Amino acid sequence: MAQIKIYGMRAHLDAVKSRMSDAVHTCVVEALRYPPDKRAHRFIGLDPADFYYPPGRSERYTIIEISMFEGRTVEAKKALIRLIFAKLEHELQIAPNDVEITIFETPRHNWGIRGQLGDEMALNYTVDV
């Protein structure tokens, strides 16, 4: 399972939300061999007064937080991060300097999904990639 939160300036995110979701999801499917029909993205658009960010970043500065089951290899996670940087730059003209990505992993038993515990449910994809 993967849940993705994307934070940024509201004006910027509103203009690219759908395309950004498609781009990020494509990367997750490729790097993690995730089912194409599974997508859980939340966009958190912030007003300038609510979003302080480091110097040297533009109004396109975007933070991506990915929560997922533990079990993916270091190589798969690095591939995911590299793909997101490249795809956002190529498709949305967001420079890698304006993107920060964090992956949070937790054991499947810490998840509750559709009334079931994550470690007790059958998945239609593999986590060990």
C-alpha positions as CSV (number, residue, x, y, z in Angstrom):
1,M,0.0,0.0,0.0
2,A,1.2,3.5,-0.7
3,Q,-0.4,6.8,0.4
4,I,1.1,10.0,-1.1
5,K,0.8,13.5,0.2
6,I,1.9,16.4,-1.9
7,Y,2.4,19.8,-0.4
8,G,3.0,23.1,-2.2
9,M,1.8,26.6,-2.9
10,R,-1.9,26.4,-3.6
11,A,-1.8,28.4,-6.8
12,H,1.0,26.2,-8.2
13,L,-0.6,22.9,-7.2
14,D,-4.1,23.8,-8.4
15,A,-2.6,24.4,-11.9
16,V,-0.8,21.0,-12.1
17,K,-2.6,18.7,-9.7
18,S,-4.0,16.2,-12.2
19,R,-0.8,16.0,-14.3
20,M,1.3,15.8,-11.2
21,S,-0.8,12.9,-9.9
22,D,-0.4,11.1,-13.2
23,A,3.4,11.7,-13.2
24,V,3.9,10.5,-9.7
25,H,1.7,7.5,-10.1
26,T,3.5,6.4,-13.2
27,C,6.7,6.5,-11.2
28,V,5.2,4.4,-8.4
29,V,3.9,1.8,-10.9
30,E,7.3,1.5,-12.6
31,A,9.6,1.6,-9.6
32,L,7.5,-0.4,-7.1
33,R,5.6,-2.6,-9.6
34,Y,2.5,-1.1,-8.2
35,P,-1.0,-1.9,-9.7
36,P,-2.0,0.9,-12.1
37,D,-5.5,1.0,-10.7
38,K,-4.3,1.8,-7.1
39,R,-3.8,5.5,-6.5
40,A,-4.2,7.4,-3.2
41,H,-2.9,10.9,-3.5
42,R,-3.7,13.9,-1.4
43,F,-2.8,17.5,-2.4
44,I,-2.3,20.0,0.3
45,G,-2.3,23.4,-1.2
46,L,-0.9,26.1,1.1
47,D,-1.2,29.9,1.1
48,P,2.1,31.8,1.1
49,A,1.5,32.8,4.8
50,D,1.4,29.1,5.6
51,F,4.3,27.7,3.7
52,Y,7.8,28.7,4.6
53,Y,10.5,27.1,2.6
54,P,14.3,27.2,2.2
55,P,16.1,30.0,0.2
56,G,16.9,29.1,-3.3
57,R,13.6,27.5,-4.0
58,S,10.9,28.9,-6.3
59,E,7.1,29.1,-5.9
60,R,7.0,25.6,-7.4
61,Y,8.7,24.1,-4.3
62,T,6.9,20.8,-3.7
63,I,7.2,18.3,-0.8
64,I,6.2,14.7,-1.5
65,E,5.6,12.3,1.4
66,I,5.1,8.7,0.6
67,S,3.8,6.3,3.3
68,M,4.0,2.6,2.4
69,F,4.5,-0.9,3.7
70,E,8.0,-1.8,4.5
71,G,9.7,-4.4,2.3
72,R,10.9,-2.6,-0.8
73,T,14.6,-2.7,-1.5
74,V,16.9,0.3,-1.2
75,E,17.3,0.1,-5.0
76,A,13.6,0.3,-5.6
77,K,13.1,3.3,-3.4
78,K,16.1,5.1,-5.0
79,A,14.7,4.3,-8.4
80,L,11.3,5.8,-7.3
81,I,12.9,9.0,-6.1
82,R,15.0,9.4,-9.2
83,L,12.0,8.7,-11.5
84,I,9.9,11.4,-9.7
85,F,12.6,14.0,-10.0
86,A,13.1,13.3,-13.7
87,K,9.3,13.1,-14.5
88,L,8.4,16.2,-12.7
89,E,11.2,18.1,-14.4
90,H,10.4,16.7,-17.9
91,E,6.6,16.9,-17.8
92,L,5.9,19.8,-15.4
93,Q,9.1,21.8,-15.6
94,I,9.6,21.6,-11.9
95,A,13.4,21.6,-11.2
96,P,14.7,18.9,-9.0
97,N,16.0,21.7,-6.7
98,D,12.3,22.5,-6.1
99,V,11.3,18.9,-5.1
100,E,11.8,17.1,-1.8
101,I,10.7,13.5,-1.3
102,T,10.5,11.5,1.9
103,I,9.5,7.9,2.1
104,F,8.0,6.6,5.4
105,E,7.8,2.9,5.8
106,T,5.8,1.0,8.4
107,P,5.1,-2.7,9.0
108,R,1.9,-4.0,7.4
109,H,0.5,-4.7,10.8
110,N,0.4,-1.0,11.5
111,W,-2.1,-0.4,8.6
112,G,-5.9,-0.7,8.6
113,I,-7.4,-0.9,5.2
114,R,-11.0,-1.6,4.2
115,G,-11.8,-3.0,7.6
116,Q,-8.8,-5.3,7.6
117,L,-5.3,-5.3,9.1
118,G,-2.6,-4.8,6.5
119,D,-0.7,-8.0,7.4
120,E,-3.9,-10.1,7.2
121,M,-5.1,-9.0,3.8
122,A,-4.4,-10.6,0.5
123,L,-2.7,-8.1,-1.9
124,N,-2.8,-8.2,-5.7
125,Y,0.8,-7.0,-5.9
126,T,4.1,-7.8,-4.3
127,V,5.8,-5.6,-1.7
128,D,9.2,-7.3,-2.0
129,V,10.6,-5.5,-5.1
